[in-house]
């Protein structure tokens, strides 16, 4: 699911729950519930080529626009003006599991250094499997990735219905923020 949908849902939840900390927890876990729904994801494989590659920048632009759109929509549609910070934190927490997933991939593939110096990240270049950070990364990726429906019965229509689902979720969240 694209980040803006997670951010809007998290913001909407945190704006509606009267107990701030509970709203934030629900915003965070809403991410996993939304990922069960068939949805569209854009391809992030360009990040694996490092920032020196021409494949990296289109993906970086998509993610940046997604994040900027999230922030702008939450600010514009926020009906709880005195509570903007709470709503923005809820939006951030709604997206956070994807950041954890990216971080776990980079830890597992030793990709942090390669990402910053612009080298290609090789998925097969992993930490030793007995390494604690590898085990944590692998555990989190399994939780996050197994939550997605990869074998949706109408696989050919997944992108169409995924986009429709995201539009419905986004519009509903915008009404609640």
N, C-alpha and C positions, 0 to 999 in steps of 0.2 A: 504494500500500500504506500502511496506517496506520502511524504512527510506532512504536507499541509492537512491532510485528512486526520492524521493522528493528532496534530497540534490543535485543530479546531475541536475535535472531540474532547481532548484533554481540557481545553479551555472552557468548553461548555459544561463539562462535568464539574470542574472546580468553581464555576460561577453559580452553579445550582445547589451545591452541597454547602450547608450552613457551617459545618465544622471544617475549618480550613485544612487541617492536616489530613482529615479523612478524604476530602475532595482531591487532595494531591495524590494520595495513595490510589484512589479509584481512577484518577487520570492516568497514572502510570500503568496500572493493570488493564485499563481499557485498550491499550495497545495490543495486548495478546488476544483479547476478545475480538477486536476488529480484524486481526490477521487471520482469524478462522473464516471470515466471510470472503468469498471469491473476490479478488481484486486485481488491479493492474499494478505492476511494478516496472520502473524503468531499469535498464541494464546498468550495473555499476562496474562492469568488468574493466572499463577504461582506467580505473584507479590502479589496477594491477600493473600498468605499464610505467608508472612513475610520472612525475610532473614534467619531465623533459619530453615526453611523448605527446604527439598530437592527439592520441586517443584519450589522454587524461583530461584535457581541458573541456571538451563537451560535457563530460560527466560532472566535472567540478561546477560548470555553469548551471546544469540542471539542479544539482543539490543546492547551490547558492540561491537560485531563483525560487526553489521550493521553500527554503528557510525564510527568505525575504517576504514571499507571498504570505506565509504563515503569520509572520509578525505584523504585516500591514493589515491583513484581514481581521486579526484579533483586535488590533487597536481601533480600526474603523467601526467594527460591529459590536464592540464592547458596550453593553447597556448598563453595566455596573461601574460607572465612571470612577467611583471612589475605591474600587477594588481592582484596578487594572493590574497591579503587581500580582495579586492572587491568580488572576485569569492568565497572565503571561506565564507564571510558574506552572500552572496546570497544562498549558500548551507545550511548554518545554518538556515536562515530565511525560506527556503523551508521546513525544518523539524519542525520548531517552533510550528505550530498549533498542532502537535501531543503531544508536551511537555505541551502545554496549556491544552489539553484534559486530559492528565494524572494528571496534577495538579488539574484540576477542579474535577476529580473523587476523588482524595485524600482529597480535602477540603470538598467535599460533604459527604464523608463517614467517616470523622474524621480519615483518614488513615495515616496521616503523622507520628504521634507518634507511632502508631502500626507498621508501616513499619520499623521504625528505631529500635524499641525494639524487633522486630521479631514476633509479634503476628499476628494472622489471621485478615484480614480486612473483616468485615461483611458489605455487601452492604446495609443491612437494618438498620444499625447503622448510621443514617444520622443526620445532623444538623436540627434543627427546620426549617420548610419550610418558616417561616417569617424572618429568618436570612438573612441579605444582602449577605453574601458570598455564601450561599446556592443558592439564586436566580441568582447570577452572574454565578456560576458554572453550574447550571441547564440550563441557557440560552445558555452558550457557548457549552455545550455538545449537546444540541438539534441542534444547527447550524452545528456543526462538524459531528455528527452522522447522521443527516438527509441528508447530502450531499452524503453519500454512497448509492449505489444501492443495497438494500437488497433483492429485488424481481426481480432479473434479469431473463428474460424469459427463458434462457437456464441455469437454476440453476446448473444442473449436470455438465455443462462444464465451470462453473465460474472459478474454480481453474486453469484449463488448459488455457483458454483465458486470465485470469488474469495474469498468469505468462508470456504468450506470449506478452501481452500488456506492461508489465513492462520491458521486454527485449527490445522491440522496443523503448520505451521511453528512457531507459537508454543508448542504443547505439546512438540514435539521440542526446541526451544531451552530450555524450562524444565527438561526432564530433564537437559540437558547443562550448564546453568549451575552 
